[in-house]
């Protein structure tokens, strides 16, 4: 029922001045609370260390490795990082990196409150973290993808959008009856998911003709409702309160993918008409689902496929619904305000602390900070 795929942000990197080799103490600057960038060692290859950088202290100043999300670093090399709002910059390592443990990079900040206000030369000091640091959760390493057959259907991407046409291409029987392309692509995404579901599991689409099956949890929508502190709004009434006995894969997971698809279409096309930030709303409900599973059906969490599907959709929501949607004011003011409230509740409200702890236990603090803004 109706009512984020990578795109490069073309922003010039900040200039890298004459980087000194010495270590700089952030107390030299008026902004003494220098951002912390958490880096986890992913492994080593040919004498080079694979690092994954993640969240500093605030979601608005989140930095991570550009490109495929993994930095290769050794003494004197540079890290190309991008912030959550698309700002790009270059940082130079000032110490040798060891693969023995995770590290914290201390970012030398300017006296300005905005890191993007002027070109800066930044030196990073690597400080060893505890020896039990964990690597960043990567759903790509856990999930088993399947191919979705293409229909070869023609579609005018200039008239609609790239992702609209992709969804139509991989759905045997698309929905084209509403006269509203946002509704059509939302419902067609449902149809595709149902076309590829098999007994005992549900299906969710990723991109480029790839998707994944995942096992249906035993708990139902009413069980998840017990773990949703914020019981308010049209989405809650329609999908949670009114569907107490519906299975989760067919309800909140399926709806999440469909709303994400609708929002990707809208953002690519440049129109949010009729959209209400459902991607954030269902990020919240699916986070509550993972929390509920941890409490009521913990055996489910041993299934890599089910755990990875949430992470995959959450990263799509982070890129599209949050970064390119809410943070850029893409949705109307009421929808944007509600989405920001939900994100703030997830990140800071005391009643949501158990949910945050469950997500950290499942995915690790580095991943939940980078993707969900939960510190």
LINNORVEN-V791484 format. One record per backbone hydrogen bond with DSSP energy under -0.5 kcal/mol. CO is the residue of the C=O (numbers start at 1). NH is the residue of the N-H. E is the energy in kcal/mol with one decimal. If there is no record, write none. Layout:
BEGIN
CO/NH/E
CO/NH/E
END
This chain:
BEGIN
8/10/-0.6
9/11/-1.6
15/17/-0.7
17/19/-1.3
25/28/-2.1
26/29/-1.8
30/32/-1.6
32/34/-1.7
35/37/-0.5
35/107/-1.9
36/38/-0.6
37/105/-2.8
38/54/-2.5
39/103/-3.1
40/52/-1.7
43/50/-3.3
45/48/-2.0
48/45/-2.9
49/51/-0.7
49/73/-2.4
50/42/-3.7
50/43/-0.9
51/71/-3.1
52/40/-2.1
53/65/-0.5
55/38/-0.6
58/61/-1.4
59/62/-1.3
62/84/-1.5
64/82/-2.9
66/69/-0.8
71/51/-3.9
71/73/-0.5
73/49/-1.6
74/77/-2.4
77/93/-2.5
79/81/-0.8
79/91/-2.7
80/66/-2.1
81/89/-2.5
82/64/-2.2
83/86/-1.9
87/83/-3.5
88/14/-1.4
89/81/-2.3
91/79/-3.7
92/124/-2.0
93/76/-0.8
98/101/-0.6
102/129/-1.9
103/39/-2.7
104/106/-0.5
104/127/-2.9
105/37/-2.3
105/107/-0.7
106/125/-1.3
107/109/-0.7
113/115/-0.5
114/117/-1.3
120/122/-0.6
122/92/-1.5
123/108/-0.7
124/94/-1.4
124/126/-0.5
125/106/-2.5
125/127/-0.6
127/104/-2.6
130/102/-0.6
130/133/-1.6
138/141/-1.4
138/142/-0.5
139/142/-1.1
139/143/-2.2
143/145/-0.6
146/211/-2.2
147/149/-0.5
155/157/-1.1
156/159/-0.6
156/160/-2.2
161/165/-2.0
162/166/-1.7
163/167/-2.5
164/168/-2.1
165/169/-2.2
166/170/-1.5
168/171/-1.1
169/151/-3.0
171/174/-0.5
174/176/-0.6
179/181/-0.5
180/184/-2.6
181/185/-2.5
182/186/-1.8
183/187/-2.8
184/188/-2.5
185/189/-1.9
186/190/-1.5
187/191/-2.3
188/192/-2.7
189/193/-2.1
190/194/-2.4
191/195/-2.5
192/196/-1.3
194/197/-0.7
198/201/-2.1
200/216/-0.9
202/214/-2.4
204/212/-2.6
207/210/-1.5
209/148/-2.7
210/206/-2.7
210/207/-0.5
211/146/-2.8
212/204/-2.4
214/202/-3.0
219/248/-0.6
220/223/-0.8
220/224/-1.5
221/225/-2.1
222/226/-0.8
224/227/-2.2
225/228/-1.5
227/229/-0.7
229/231/-1.2
230/232/-1.2
233/237/-2.3
234/238/-2.6
235/239/-2.7
235/240/-0.6
236/240/-1.8
236/241/-2.6
237/242/-1.0
240/243/-0.9
243/246/-1.4
244/222/-2.5
246/221/-1.9
247/251/-0.9
248/253/-2.1
248/254/-0.5
249/254/-1.0
251/255/-2.8
252/256/-1.5
253/257/-2.2
254/258/-2.0
255/259/-2.7
256/260/-2.5
257/261/-2.4
258/262/-2.2
259/263/-2.2
260/264/-2.5
261/265/-2.3
262/266/-2.3
263/267/-2.8
264/268/-2.7
265/269/-2.1
266/270/-1.8
266/271/-2.3
272/275/-2.6
277/280/-0.8
277/281/-1.6
278/282/-2.6
279/283/-1.1
280/284/-1.9
281/285/-1.7
282/286/-2.4
283/287/-2.0
284/288/-2.1
285/289/-1.8
286/290/-2.2
287/291/-2.0
288/292/-2.7
289/293/-2.6
290/294/-1.9
291/295/-1.3
292/296/-3.4
292/297/-0.5
293/297/-1.8
297/300/-1.9
298/301/-1.2
299/302/-1.5
300/303/-2.0
302/304/-0.8
303/307/-1.8
304/308/-2.6
305/309/-2.0
306/310/-1.2
307/311/-1.4
308/312/-2.7
309/313/-2.4
310/314/-2.6
311/315/-2.1
312/316/-1.6
313/317/-2.6
314/318/-2.5
315/319/-2.0
316/320/-2.8
317/322/-2.5
318/323/-2.6
319/324/-1.3
321/326/-2.7
322/327/-3.2
325/328/-0.6
325/330/-2.9
326/329/-1.7
332/336/-3.0
333/337/-2.5
334/338/-2.2
335/339/-2.4
336/340/-2.3
337/341/-1.9
338/342/-2.4
339/343/-2.4
340/344/-2.3
341/345/-2.4
342/346/-2.5
343/347/-2.0
344/348/-2.7
344/349/-0.7
345/349/-1.2
349/352/-1.2
350/353/-1.7
352/356/-2.3
353/357/-2.4
354/358/-2.2
355/359/-2.3
356/360/-2.3
357/361/-2.1
358/362/-2.0
359/363/-2.9
360/364/-2.1
363/137/-0.6
364/368/-2.1
365/369/-1.9
366/370/-2.3
367/371/-2.9
367/372/-0.5
368/372/-1.4
368/373/-0.5
368/374/-1.9
369/373/-1.0
373/375/-0.6
END
